[in-house]
Each structure stands twice: as C-alpha cells, then as structure tokens.
Amino acid sequence: MKKHFSILKNNATKLAFAALLFFVAGMQQVQAQYTTRTIKIGSVANSRWNDGYTFGGQYMSDTKLKLENPANFGTGGTVSNPITITQDFATIGSINATSLASYDVLFIGFTGTTSNLTPAEITAIRTWTLQAGKVVIVAEQPQTGYNPLSTAYGYPTVNAGYVGPTKPTAADATTIQAFSGPFGTVVGVDQAGSAQGIFTPDCFSTVTARDNNGKSTFIFDAPTRDLIFADGDYLTNISGAVSSGNAVSTAQDKFIVNIFAWAVREVLYPGLPKNNITATAGCTGTGIGTIVFNTPIGNSSGGASFPYLYSIDGTNFQTSPTFNNVANGTYTIYCKTAECPVQNGGTVTVNCAPPCPAGTVAPPTN
C-alpha cells in the first residue's frame, strides 16, 4: 500500500510540475507577445490639415523618423515595441468607431480651421479612448483660437502669457515620466513658433508641466488617461530643438520619445482611469474622522486669485483641503474655483467604528 501511495504521489507531482511548466511557458509566450507587439499610431493625413503639424507634415518629419527608428522603438531598441505611423482620416467626417478600431494611439495635431474636425468626430474620439489601452495625444495650436478637442476635454488653450521654459511638476514622475523616462532625464523644454499656448482654465486637471510663470502647458487627463499639449510646437522642428534625423540627442528629443514610451506602456498595461477630484477618509476617534482632498491642490490656471475650494456637502466650501471632526457616513465631495464650475468628485465614506464593548465576566457555576 505504501508503495502504491508513493507511485500516486510521484505521478501527482509530475502532473503538477507539468502544469507549472505549461503555465510558465504560456506566461512567457504572453510576455513575448507584449514585448514585441507593434504599436499602431493613427495620424490625420496632412492633406486634410494642410499645415504641416501632423506626422505627415514637414514640421514633424524628424519626430516621425525618431519614433519609427528601431534603435529607439523596436526589437533590441530602448523600447522593445516597434511603432508604425499611418496617415489616415483624410476626409472630413471620416473619424469614427470603425476607422479608429485598428489603432492603439491617435495623434491629433493643429487642426487649422473650424471645419476640419466635426462634432461627430470629436464624440467618436472621446468614446474610443474610454477603452482600456487606447491613448489620445492632443497637440493643437492656440494661434487660430480653434482647439476643439482640447476644449472638449475641458482644457482650452490661449495664445497669451507663455514664458519658457516648460518644467515638470511632481505629477510627471507619477504619471507620464516625460521628463524622466527610458530615454533620459530632461530639466526643461520649450515651445517654438510665434504662437505659444497655455491652458486656461485647466480646471481639476493633473498638470504635469508648467511654464516659468507657473501656467499649465501639459496635462494628463486622469479620467481618460490621455495627454494634452497646450501647443503643438513641443513636437516640431521649427525651433531647432528637435534634432534632424532619426537619432535622439537633444532634450526636446528625449522629452518627445519619453512621451511615446509612456504611450506604449499604457497600451500594453493600461492604468486605471481616475476622477480628477479625489479624497481620502481617516479616523481620529470613535465615530469621528477626517476627509482630506488629494487632488486637485493649489490654484487653477488663473493663479493665486483662483484657489481650489472644497466641500463635502455641495454648499459650504473652504480653502483647506482637510475636513476635521467628520461623523461616520458617506459624503459626496465637490471642488470649484472662481473660474471653474462646481464639479462632483464622487463619494467618500468615513467609517470609524466604536471600540468593542467591555466583556462581562460570568460568575463561576458549580
């Protein structure tokens, strides 16, 4: 019997080991697929914009070369996933669920005129990007005052007040890592051209870079996990900050390819969308706690005259992000500034349970 049990045990061990090998092999195969998967970028054909501010245009030709260079993005490259860029959507009205379906990343540059991006196309883009692993990178221009997609996200741009250089905020390191990614660390970058944009207002956004005056210039939109530039000339060769050819050498080069390295990572390993307004509950006593707003903090784009105001009842607002002596319960959190309307951030629950009642010792029984 002991020998029979030993045989069964050995067979079970072999089966378990075989299953483990099968699992590991499967995981390695999945990992290999992620490691080598080609990332497909869709870009509006320059024939539609006809201004050079897209991957098919003359101002972004060097940027395109760097992204398609296998030494940068490809097997054995700094990022192991190849990138392909397709000029598409040449006809006005052609951006829709079907035409977007095959792409991982959508790039929208300077759209030029009010007729070049329809409301239906904006809706299609905003719907498509809600899928996990889909990324939109928006780099419109403030020159014409027409930035429809940025505005649809809630972050219109203006051609006024920019003072270079643009430098990262603390949020860059925890989101995009445009200034500290796999291609190197960058202290600051600059816009080019005669029109230089800032966001105003930038209500409730995750600002990852600001200019030298503290104006927001680069936003990570937490609910969609998309990236929005205040100006398309961060990505162009107009100023000479983007080097000629397919190599990465300048600070602007590193900034750009770090951004697309993040986009690759987001496609393969999507992060979780988050509300732009977040808060955390804590306990300070029996049935009493705190609610502390984590984001947003500070001021909106108007500066010190526009501090964020916080509320846990929608009526009473305060400048401090911390609410003390909050009774147990579920609270809806709100935020606003003088230039940003009230926005609902969802609910937070305070649950500071009372201590267990003291036990009673029963008398002994005979």
LINPEQUI-V201226 format. One record per pair of residues at least 12 apart in sequence whose ideal C-beta (glycine too) atoms are under 10 Angstrom apart, sorted by sequence separation. I is the first residue (numbers start at 1). GAP is how many residues later the second one is. D is the distance in whole Angstrom. If there is no record, write none. Layout:
I GAP D
I GAP D
This chain:
43 12 4
44 12 8
45 12 9
46 12 8
55 12 8
67 12 10
70 12 6
88 12 9
138 12 6
145 12 9
166 12 10
167 12 8
168 12 8
198 12 9
206 12 10
207 12 6
208 12 5
216 12 10
217 12 7
218 12 7
240 12 9
241 12 8
279 12 5
280 12 5
296 12 5
307 12 5
309 12 10
310 12 9
311 12 9
332 12 6
333 12 4
334 12 10
42 13 9
43 13 7
44 13 10
46 13 10
55 13 9
69 13 10
70 13 9
95 13 9
108 13 10
125 13 9
136 13 8
145 13 8
166 13 9
198 13 7
202 13 9
205 13 10
206 13 7
207 13 8
217 13 5
218 13 9
239 13 8
242 13 9
279 13 6
280 13 8
295 13 9
297 13 10
308 13 8
310 13 8
332 13 8
333 13 7
41 14 7
43 14 9
46 14 9
68 14 8
69 14 9
88 14 9
108 14 10
138 14 9
142 14 9
143 14 10
145 14 8
172 14 10
197 14 10
202 14 4
205 14 5
206 14 4
216 14 7
217 14 7
241 14 9
242 14 7
278 14 10
279 14 5
280 14 6
296 14 10
312 14 7
321 14 9
332 14 7
333 14 7
67 15 10
68 15 6
88 15 8
138 15 7
142 15 4
144 15 9
196 15 9
198 15 8
200 15 8
201 15 9
202 15 9
205 15 8
206 15 7
215 15 8
237 15 9
241 15 10
278 15 7
279 15 6
293 15 8
331 15 10
332 15 5
333 15 6
67 16 5
68 16 7
86 16 9
140 16 10
141 16 8
142 16 5
143 16 6
198 16 10
199 16 7
200 16 8
205 16 7
206 16 5
218 16 8
236 16 10
277 16 7
278 16 5
279 16 9
331 16 7
332 16 8
43 17 9
66 17 10
67 17 9
68 17 6
86 17 8
89 17 9
108 17 8
136 17 9
138 17 9
140 17 7
142 17 4
168 17 10
198 17 4
199 17 5
202 17 6
204 17 10
205 17 8
206 17 10
217 17 8
235 17 9
277 17 9
278 17 5
293 17 5
312 17 10
314 17 10
317 17 8
330 17 5
331 17 5
67 18 7
88 18 9
141 18 8
142 18 8
168 18 8
197 18 9
198 18 6
199 18 7
204 18 9
205 18 10
234 18 8
277 18 7
278 18 9
292 18 9
293 18 10
313 18 7
314 18 7
316 18 10
317 18 9
329 18 10
330 18 7
331 18 8
64 19 10
84 19 10
89 19 10
106 19 7
138 19 10
167 19 9
168 19 9
198 19 6
199 19 9
204 19 10
206 19 10
208 19 8
211 19 9
276 19 7
277 19 7
291 19 9
293 19 9
312 19 4
313 19 8
314 19 9
315 19 9
317 19 7
329 19 10
330 19 5
331 19 7
84 20 10
85 20 9
142 20 9
166 20 10
167 20 7
168 20 8
189 20 8
191 20 8
197 20 7
199 20 6
208 20 10
209 20 9
235 20 9
236 20 10
275 20 9
276 20 7
311 20 9
312 20 7
313 20 10
314 20 5
317 20 10
329 20 7
330 20 8
43 21 9
64 21 6
83 21 9
100 21 10
165 21 10
167 21 5
168 21 9
188 21 9
190 21 9
196 21 9
209 21 9
234 21 7
235 21 6
274 21 8
291 21 6
311 21 9
312 21 6
313 21 8
328 21 8
329 21 6
330 21 9
63 22 10
83 22 8
85 22 8
95 22 8
99 22 10
106 22 7
165 22 8
166 22 6
167 22 8
190 22 10
234 22 7
311 22 7
312 22 8
314 22 10
326 22 9
328 22 5
329 22 9
41 23 9
64 23 10
81 23 10
92 23 7
95 23 8
106 23 8
117 23 9
126 23 8
165 23 4
166 23 5
188 23 9
205 23 8
298 23 10
310 23 7
311 23 4
327 23 7
328 23 6
92 24 6
93 24 10
94 24 10
96 24 7
100 24 7
105 24 10
125 24 7
129 24 10
164 24 8
165 24 6
166 24 6
188 24 9
235 24 9
297 24 6
310 24 7
311 24 8
326 24 5
328 24 6
60 25 10
92 25 8
93 25 5
95 25 8
96 25 7
99 25 8
100 25 7
103 25 9
164 25 8
165 25 5
166 25 7
209 25 9
234 25 9
235 25 10
296 25 9
309 25 9
310 25 6
311 25 8
317 25 9
323 25 10
327 25 9
328 25 8
41 26 8
92 26 7
95 26 4
97 26 10
98 26 9
122 26 6
126 26 6
164 26 4
165 26 9
191 26 7
202 26 10
295 26 9
309 26 7
310 26 9
326 26 9
328 26 9
41 27 10
93 27 7
94 27 8
95 27 9
96 27 9
97 27 6
100 27 9
101 27 8
111 27 10
121 27 9
122 27 6
125 27 8
126 27 8
164 27 6
190 27 10
293 27 9
294 27 8
308 27 6
309 27 5
323 27 9
39 28 9
89 28 10
93 28 7
95 28 10
96 28 5
97 28 10
100 28 5
105 28 10
106 28 8
107 28 9
108 28 7
109 28 9
112 28 9
121 28 9
125 28 10
162 28 9
164 28 10
189 28 9
202 28 9
292 28 9
293 28 4
308 28 8
309 28 6
314 28 7
56 29 8
92 29 8
95 29 6
96 29 9
99 29 10
100 29 9
104 29 7
105 29 8
106 29 7
107 29 8
108 29 7
109 29 9
110 29 7
111 29 6
112 29 8
117 29 9
119 29 8
122 29 9
123 29 9
162 29 6
179 29 8
189 29 9
199 29 8
292 29 6
293 29 8
308 29 6
309 29 8
55 30 5
56 30 10
57 30 10
94 30 10
95 30 6
97 30 7
101 30 10
104 30 7
105 30 5
106 30 5
107 30 5
108 30 5
109 30 5
110 30 6
111 30 8
114 30 8
116 30 8
117 30 10
118 30 9
122 30 5
176 30 9
178 30 7
179 30 7
199 30 9
200 30 9
229 30 9
291 30 9
292 30 5
293 30 8
306 30 10
307 30 7
314 30 8
54 31 10
55 31 9
56 31 4
93 31 10
96 31 10
97 31 7
100 31 10
103 31 8
104 31 7
105 31 8
106 31 7
107 31 8
108 31 7
109 31 7
110 31 4
112 31 9
113 31 7
114 31 10
115 31 10
117 31 5
122 31 10
175 31 6
177 31 9
178 31 7
199 31 5
277 31 9
279 31 8
291 31 8
292 31 7
306 31 4
307 31 8
309 31 9
311 31 8
55 32 7
56 32 10
89 32 8
96 32 9
103 32 9
105 32 7
106 32 9
107 32 7
108 32 7
109 32 8
110 32 10
112 32 7
114 32 6
116 32 9
117 32 7
164 32 8
166 32 10
174 32 9
176 32 6
197 32 8
198 32 5
199 32 10
227 32 7
290 32 6
291 32 4
292 32 9
305 32 9
306 32 5
308 32 8
54 33 8
95 33 9
101 33 10
110 33 8
111 33 9
113 33 7
119 33 9
162 33 9
163 33 9
175 33 6
176 33 9
197 33 4
198 33 8
227 33 10
277 33 9
279 33 8
290 33 6
291 33 9
305 33 7
306 33 5
309 33 9
39 34 8
56 34 10
100 34 8
110 34 8
112 34 7
114 34 8
159 34 10
162 34 4
171 34 10
172 34 9
174 34 9
196 34 8
197 34 4
289 34 9
290 34 5
305 34 9
306 34 8
311 34 10
38 35 9
54 35 10
111 35 7
117 35 9
159 35 9
160 35 10
161 35 9
162 35 7
163 35 9
171 35 5
172 35 9
173 35 9
196 35 6
197 35 8
227 35 8
289 35 9
290 35 8
291 35 5
300 35 10
302 35 7
310 35 9
312 35 10
38 36 9
100 36 10
110 36 9
111 36 8
159 36 5
160 36 9
161 36 9
162 36 5
171 36 7
172 36 4
195 36 7
197 36 9
227 36 8
288 36 9
289 36 8
290 36 6
300 36 9
301 36 9
302 36 7
303 36 10
312 36 8
110 37 9
111 37 7
158 37 10
159 37 7
160 37 8
161 37 6
169 37 9
170 37 10
171 37 5
172 37 6
195 37 9
196 37 7
197 37 10
218 37 10
225 37 10
226 37 10
288 37 6
289 37 5
300 37 4
302 37 5
36 38 9
111 38 8
157 38 10
158 38 10
159 38 6
160 38 7
169 38 6
170 38 9
171 38 9
191 38 9
193 38 8
195 38 8
225 38 10
288 38 7
289 38 8
299 38 7
300 38 8
301 38 8
302 38 9
312 38 9
36 39 6
48 39 9
108 39 10
111 39 10
157 39 10
158 39 7
159 39 9
161 39 8
168 39 10
169 39 6
179 39 10
191 39 8
192 39 8
193 39 8
194 39 10
227 39 9
287 39 10
288 39 7
289 39 7
296 39 7
300 39 6
301 39 9
35 40 8
39 40 9
47 40 8
48 40 10
67 40 10
108 40 9
157 40 4
158 40 6
160 40 8
168 40 6
169 40 6
178 40 7
191 40 5
192 40 9
193 40 4
226 40 9
282 40 10
284 40 7
285 40 9
287 40 6
288 40 8
289 40 10
291 40 6
293 40 7
295 40 9
299 40 10
300 40 5
45 41 9
46 41 7
48 41 7
49 41 10
108 41 5
156 41 10
157 41 7
158 41 8
168 41 5
169 41 6
190 41 10
191 41 9
192 41 4
218 41 9
225 41 6
284 41 8
287 41 5
293 41 10
296 41 9
39 42 5
40 42 10
41 42 6
42 42 10
43 42 6
45 42 4
48 42 5
108 42 9
157 42 6
158 42 5
166 42 10
167 42 6
168 42 8
176 42 8
178 42 9
191 42 5
192 42 8
220 42 9
279 42 8
281 42 10
282 42 10
284 42 9
286 42 9
287 42 10
291 42 7
293 42 7
37 43 9
38 43 7
39 43 7
40 43 8
41 43 7
42 43 8
43 43 7
44 43 8
45 43 6
47 43 5
48 43 7
106 43 10
156 43 7
157 43 7
158 43 10
166 43 5
167 43 7
176 43 10
190 43 9
191 43 6
192 43 10
193 43 8
279 43 10
283 43 10
36 44 7
37 44 6
38 44 5
39 44 5
40 44 5
41 44 5
42 44 6
43 44 6
44 44 7
45 44 6
46 44 9
47 44 10
48 44 7
63 44 10
155 44 5
156 44 7
165 44 10
166 44 7
167 44 8
176 44 6
190 44 8
192 44 6
194 44 9
279 44 9
282 44 9
296 44 9
35 45 5
36 45 7
37 45 8
38 45 7
39 45 7
40 45 8
41 45 7
42 45 9
43 45 7
44 45 5
45 45 4
154 45 10
155 45 9
156 45 8
157 45 10
166 45 5
167 45 7
169 45 10
175 45 5
189 45 6
191 45 10
192 45 8
193 45 5
225 45 7
281 45 8
283 45 9
34 46 9
35 46 7
36 46 8
38 46 6
39 46 10
40 46 7
42 46 5
43 46 8
44 46 8
45 46 9
48 46 9
153 46 10
155 46 8
156 46 9
165 46 7
166 46 8
172 46 8
174 46 9
192 46 4
193 46 7
209 46 9
225 46 6
34 47 8
41 47 10
42 47 7
60 47 9
150 47 9
154 47 8
155 47 6
164 47 6
165 47 6
167 47 10
169 47 9
171 47 10
175 47 8
191 47 9
192 47 3
225 47 8
226 47 10
281 47 10
296 47 10
32 48 10
154 48 9
155 48 8
163 48 5
164 48 6
171 48 10
172 48 8
191 48 8
192 48 8
225 48 6
45 49 10
60 49 7
150 49 8
154 49 6
155 49 10
162 49 5
163 49 4
164 49 10
166 49 9
169 49 9
171 49 7
176 49 10
178 49 8
190 49 7
192 49 7
222 49 9
224 49 6
225 49 8
281 49 10
296 49 10
44 50 9
59 50 9
143 50 8
145 50 10
147 50 8
154 50 8
155 50 6
161 50 8
162 50 9
163 50 4
166 50 10
167 50 9
168 50 8
175 50 9
189 50 10
191 50 9
192 50 9
222 50 9
223 50 5
281 50 8
295 50 9
44 51 8
59 51 9
143 51 8
144 51 8
154 51 7
162 51 8
163 51 9
166 51 5
169 51 10
171 51 10
176 51 6
190 51 6
222 51 7
223 51 7
55 52 6
57 52 8
141 52 8
143 52 3
147 52 10
153 52 8
155 52 10
161 52 7
163 52 8
165 52 10
166 52 7
175 52 9
189 52 7
221 52 9
222 52 4
223 52 7
279 52 9
293 52 8
42 53 9
54 53 7
56 53 10
57 53 9
142 53 6
143 53 9
162 53 7
164 53 9
189 53 10
221 53 10
222 53 7
223 53 6
54 54 8
55 54 8
141 54 6
142 54 8
143 54 8
161 54 6
222 54 5
279 54 5
53 55 10
54 55 4
141 55 10
142 55 4
160 55 9
162 55 7
221 55 8
222 55 10
278 55 8
293 55 9
53 56 4
54 56 8
141 56 7
142 56 8
178 56 10
222 56 9
277 56 6
279 56 9
292 56 9
42 57 8
52 57 9
53 57 4
54 57 9
140 57 8
142 57 9
158 57 10
277 57 8
278 57 10
291 57 6
42 58 7
51 58 8
52 58 8
53 58 9
139 58 10
142 58 10
275 58 9
277 58 5
291 58 10
49 59 10
51 59 6
53 59 8
157 59 10
276 59 8
277 59 10
289 59 10
291 59 7
42 60 8
43 60 9
49 60 7
51 60 9
157 60 9
192 60 9
289 60 9
290 60 8
42 61 4
49 61 7
51 61 5
155 61 8
189 61 9
190 61 9
289 61 4
40 62 6
41 62 7
42 62 9
43 62 9
44 62 9
49 62 6
50 62 7
51 62 9
189 62 6
190 62 8
288 62 8
289 62 8
290 62 9
40 63 5
41 63 7
42 63 7
43 63 8
44 63 8
46 63 9
48 63 9
49 63 5
50 63 10
166 63 10
188 63 7
189 63 5
287 63 9
289 63 5
39 64 9
40 64 5
41 64 4
42 64 5
43 64 5
44 64 7
48 64 9
49 64 9
155 64 6
166 64 9
184 64 8
186 64 9
187 64 7
188 64 10
189 64 10
287 64 9
288 64 6
39 65 5
40 65 7
41 65 8
42 65 7
43 65 8
44 65 7
51 65 9
154 65 9
166 65 9
183 65 6
184 65 10
186 65 5
189 65 9
190 65 10
287 65 6
38 66 9
39 66 7
40 66 10
41 66 6
42 66 10
43 66 8
44 66 10
50 66 9
153 66 8
155 66 8
185 66 9
186 66 8
189 66 5
277 66 6
279 66 7
284 66 10
286 66 7
287 66 8
37 67 9
44 67 8
49 67 6
154 67 8
184 67 8
186 67 9
188 67 9
189 67 9
276 67 7
277 67 8
278 67 7
279 67 9
281 67 5
283 67 8
285 67 7
286 67 8
287 67 6
48 68 7
49 68 10
153 68 6
162 68 8
166 68 8
186 68 5
206 68 9
275 68 9
277 68 3
278 68 8
279 68 9
280 68 7
281 68 6
282 68 8
283 68 8
284 68 7
286 68 5
48 69 9
150 69 9
154 69 10
162 69 8
184 69 9
185 69 8
186 69 5
275 69 9
276 69 7
277 69 7
279 69 5
281 69 5
283 69 4
285 69 10
286 69 7
153 70 9
183 70 8
184 70 4
186 70 10
206 70 7
275 70 5
278 70 9
281 70 7
282 70 8
283 70 9
153 71 8
157 71 9
159 71 10
183 71 5
184 71 9
204 71 9
205 71 6
230 71 10
275 71 5
281 71 9
44 72 8
157 72 9
158 72 9
159 72 9
179 72 9
182 72 9
183 72 9
186 72 7
204 72 4
274 72 10
44 73 9
153 73 7
155 73 6
157 73 5
181 73 8
183 73 9
184 73 9
185 73 9
203 73 8
204 73 6
222 73 8
154 74 10
156 74 10
157 74 7
180 74 10
181 74 9
183 74 5
184 74 8
153 75 6
155 75 8
157 75 10
164 75 10
179 75 9
182 75 8
183 75 5
178 76 9
179 76 7
181 76 8
182 76 7
183 76 10
44 77 10
149 77 10
178 77 6
181 77 3
183 77 9
150 78 6
178 78 8
180 78 8
181 78 8
183 78 7
60 79 9
139 79 10
149 79 8
150 79 8
178 79 10
179 79 7
181 79 9
182 79 5
150 80 8
178 80 5
179 80 10
181 80 5
182 80 9
138 81 9
147 81 9
177 81 6
178 81 5
181 81 7
176 82 8
177 82 9
178 82 10
182 82 10
110 83 10
138 83 9
147 83 9
176 83 6
178 83 9
182 83 9
147 84 10
177 84 8
178 84 7
181 84 9
214 84 9
216 84 9
54 85 9
110 85 9
136 85 9
147 85 10
176 85 9
177 85 6
214 85 9
216 85 5
53 86 8
165 86 9
172 86 10
176 86 5
215 86 6
53 87 9
168 87 10
175 87 8
176 87 9
214 87 9
215 87 10
53 88 7
136 88 7
138 88 7
139 88 9
140 88 8
141 88 9
142 88 7
143 88 9
177 88 9
215 88 8
135 89 9
136 89 9
137 89 7
138 89 7
139 89 8
140 89 8
141 89 9
142 89 7
143 89 9
166 89 9
176 89 10
206 89 7
207 89 8
214 89 7
51 90 9
134 90 9
135 90 7
136 90 4
137 90 5
138 90 4
139 90 4
140 90 9
141 90 6
142 90 9
143 90 10
172 90 10
176 90 9
205 90 9
206 90 8
213 90 9
214 90 9
134 91 9
135 91 6
136 91 8
137 91 8
138 91 7
139 91 9
140 91 8
141 91 5
175 91 10
204 91 8
205 91 7
207 91 9
210 91 9
51 92 10
129 92 9
133 92 10
134 92 9
135 92 7
136 92 8
137 92 8
138 92 10
139 92 7
140 92 6
141 92 8
204 92 5
51 93 10
130 93 9
132 93 9
139 93 4
203 93 8
207 93 10
41 94 9
43 94 10
129 94 10
130 94 7
138 94 9
139 94 8
202 94 9
207 94 8
129 95 5
130 95 10
139 95 7
205 95 9
39 96 9
41 96 9
129 96 8
139 96 6
175 96 9
204 96 8
205 96 9
129 97 6
139 97 9
202 97 10
203 97 6
126 98 8
137 98 9
202 98 6
203 98 8
125 99 10
201 99 5
202 99 4
126 100 9
200 100 9
201 100 5
202 100 9
125 101 9
199 101 10
200 101 5
201 101 7
79 102 9
199 102 6
200 102 7
78 103 9
79 103 6
198 103 7
203 103 10
78 104 5
79 104 8
204 104 8
77 105 10
78 105 6
201 105 8
203 105 9
78 106 9
72 110 10
72 111 8
66 117 10
106 120 9
107 120 10
108 120 10
109 120 9
105 121 10
110 121 9
111 121 10
105 122 10
110 122 5
137 122 7
154 122 9
109 123 5
110 123 9
137 123 8
108 124 9
171 124 9
135 125 9
137 125 10
109 126 8
110 126 9
137 126 7
109 127 9
135 127 9
136 127 10
107 128 9
135 128 5
135 129 9
169 129 10
135 130 10
135 131 5
204 131 6
134 132 9
135 132 6
203 132 9
204 132 9
59 133 9
133 133 7
134 133 8
203 133 8
204 133 9
59 134 9
132 134 9
133 134 5
203 134 7
132 135 9
133 135 7
135 135 9
205 135 10
133 136 8
134 136 8
201 136 8
203 136 7
204 136 7
132 137 10
133 137 4
201 137 10
202 137 10
203 137 3
204 137 10
132 138 4
133 138 10
201 138 5
202 138 9
203 138 8
131 139 9
132 139 9
200 139 8
201 139 6
204 139 6
53 140 10
132 140 9
161 140 10
201 140 10
203 140 7
132 141 9
204 141 8
130 143 8
158 143 10
129 144 10
155 146 9
107 153 9
105 155 8
107 156 9
105 158 5
104 159 8
105 159 8
104 160 8
105 161 9
104 162 9
105 162 7
104 163 4
103 164 10
104 164 9
78 170 8
63 171 10
64 171 10
60 172 8
63 172 5
59 173 8
62 173 10
63 173 7
59 174 8
62 174 9
63 174 7
72 174 8
83 174 10
60 175 6
61 175 9
62 175 5
71 175 8
72 175 8
59 176 8
60 176 6
61 176 7
66 176 8
69 176 9
70 176 9
71 176 8
72 176 6
59 177 4
60 177 7
66 177 8
69 177 4
71 177 9
83 177 7
54 178 9
58 178 9
59 178 6
60 178 10
65 178 10
68 178 7
69 178 7
79 178 8
83 178 10
53 179 5
57 179 9
58 179 8
59 179 6
63 179 6
65 179 9
66 179 8
67 179 9
69 179 8
78 179 8
79 179 10
52 180 10
53 180 8
55 180 9
58 180 10
62 180 5
65 180 6
66 180 5
78 180 10
81 180 9
83 180 9
51 181 10
54 181 10
61 181 10
62 181 7
65 181 4
66 181 7
72 181 9
79 181 8
83 181 7
53 182 8
60 182 9
62 182 6
64 182 9
65 182 9
66 182 6
79 182 5
82 182 10
53 183 7
59 183 9
61 183 9
62 183 6
63 183 10
66 183 10
78 183 8
79 183 10
81 183 5
52 184 8
61 184 10
62 184 8
73 184 8
80 184 9
81 184 9
52 185 10
53 185 9
62 185 10
72 185 6
79 185 6
52 186 9
79 186 8
81 186 8
154 186 9
66 187 6
73 187 7
81 187 7
69 188 9
72 188 9
73 188 8
63 189 9
67 189 8
72 189 9
154 189 9
63 190 9
66 190 7
67 190 7
62 191 9
66 191 6
73 191 7
63 193 6
67 193 6
62 194 10
63 194 9
66 194 9
67 194 10
60 196 10
67 196 10
63 197 9
41 219 8
39 221 8
41 222 8
41 223 10
39 224 7
39 225 5
39 226 10
41 226 10
37 227 9
39 227 10
40 227 9
39 228 6
39 229 8
37 230 8
37 231 7
34 233 10
35 233 9
34 234 5
33 235 9
34 235 8
